[in-house]
Amino acid sequence: MIASMKKYFLTGLATLLPLAVTLYVISFAVNFLTRPFVDIVTTLLSKLPMTSSGLLSSHQVIHNASQVLILIALFLVVLFVGMFARWLLFDSLIKLGDRILHKIPLFNKVYKPTKEIIRTLFASDQNSFKQVVMVPFPSSESYCLGLVTREAPRFPKEAPQDGHVSVFLPTTPNPMTGFVLVCPKSKLIYLDMKSEEAVKYIVSCGVIKLEKEK
């Protein structure tokens, strides 16, 4: 009886836990994006005639409605910025703003590398983080899964016949942190596998079975 209850409990936990984690992440993202504006929008909505009485007068309902409106507004702003960014004049203004931001002390130390990373991740013509490899790490007797980021810069002692690449090694169970290694191409084992599958394997601490690309 106890063994059966334990089995049912673990099955229920395995079913509900991914849903709970997903809801938590979505809630965190919504609160993060709407926090700077939610007080202003909530105050404006509470002054409308339709929210002065009835079900819509609830503070929680007004708060949730404010978050929905803010998310819609943010989506439209990002969409229009993306549309206008392809317009020559607006593109020139963006480049001018970039040059100004790059010259602001301290601010440019964060803005410039962040922009380069985001552009690399989301640019459709980039192959960064697409190729999965096995890297001998932390010794030659063991291997870690890594993602090739780009060709590594040339070093004075680099052998002419052998190129190097930069490889990111995500940590377990948090793939947002890790190590960046500069490895000779000859030391890597290239895998026919999606980067998403490799990240799942790393996050699950090796529990999820690796699958090759079909």
PECORSUL-V196661 format. One record per pair of residues at least 12 apart in sequence whose ideal C-beta (glycine too) atoms are under 10 Angstrom apart, sorted by the first residue. I is the first residue (numbers start at 1). J is the second residue. If there is no record, write none. Layout:
i	j
I	J
I	J
//
This chain:
i	j
29	71
30	64
30	67
30	68
30	70
30	71
31	67
33	67
33	70
33	71
33	74
34	63
34	66
34	67
34	68
34	69
34	70
34	71
34	73
34	74
35	67
35	70
36	70
37	66
37	67
37	69
37	70
37	73
37	74
38	63
38	64
38	66
38	67
38	69
38	70
39	63
39	66
40	66
40	70
41	62
41	63
41	65
41	66
41	67
41	68
41	69
41	70
41	73
42	59
42	62
42	63
42	64
42	65
42	66
42	67
42	69
42	70
43	62
43	66
44	62
44	66
44	69
45	61
45	62
45	63
45	65
45	66
45	69
46	59
46	62
46	63
46	66
48	62
51	65
81	94
98	111
98	112
98	115
101	115
102	115
117	149
120	149
120	150
126	149
126	150
127	148
127	149
127	150
128	147
128	148
128	149
128	150
128	166
128	168
128	195
129	146
129	147
129	148
129	149
129	150
129	168
129	170
129	195
129	198
129	199
130	147
130	148
130	149
130	194
130	195
131	146
131	147
131	148
131	149
131	165
131	167
131	188
131	190
131	191
131	192
131	193
131	195
131	198
132	145
132	146
132	147
132	148
132	189
132	190
132	191
132	192
132	193
132	194
132	195
132	196
132	197
132	198
132	199
132	201
132	210
132	212
132	213
133	145
133	146
133	147
133	148
133	165
133	167
133	169
133	183
133	185
133	187
133	188
133	189
133	190
133	191
133	193
133	198
134	146
134	167
134	187
134	188
134	189
134	190
134	191
134	193
134	198
135	147
135	148
135	167
135	168
135	169
135	179
135	181
135	183
135	187
135	188
135	189
136	181
136	183
136	187
136	188
136	189
137	167
137	169
137	179
137	181
137	183
137	187
138	169
138	179
140	187
143	188
143	189
144	167
144	169
144	170
144	171
144	172
144	178
144	179
144	181
144	202
145	167
145	169
145	170
145	172
145	191
145	193
145	195
145	197
145	198
145	199
145	201
145	202
145	206
145	210
146	165
146	166
146	167
146	168
146	169
146	170
146	178
146	179
146	180
146	181
146	183
146	188
146	191
146	198
146	202
147	166
147	167
147	168
147	169
147	170
147	175
147	178
147	195
147	198
147	199
147	202
148	165
148	166
148	167
148	168
148	183
148	185
148	188
148	190
148	195
149	165
149	166
149	167
149	168
149	180
150	165
150	166
150	167
151	163
151	164
151	165
151	166
151	185
152	164
152	165
152	166
152	167
152	180
152	181
152	182
152	183
152	184
152	185
153	166
153	182
155	182
158	182
158	184
159	184
159	186
161	186
162	184
162	185
162	186
162	187
163	184
163	185
163	186
164	181
164	182
164	183
164	184
164	185
164	186
164	187
164	188
165	181
165	182
165	183
165	184
165	185
165	188
166	180
166	181
166	182
166	183
167	179
167	180
167	181
167	182
167	183
167	187
167	188
168	180
168	181
169	181
169	183
169	202
170	198
170	199
170	201
170	202
170	203
171	202
171	203
172	201
172	202
172	203
172	204
172	205
172	206
173	202
173	203
173	204
173	205
174	202
174	203
175	198
175	199
175	200
175	202
175	203
178	202
191	210
191	212
191	213
192	212
192	213
192	214
193	210
193	211
193	212
193	213
194	210
194	211
194	212
194	213
194	214
197	209
197	210
197	211
197	212
197	213
198	210
//
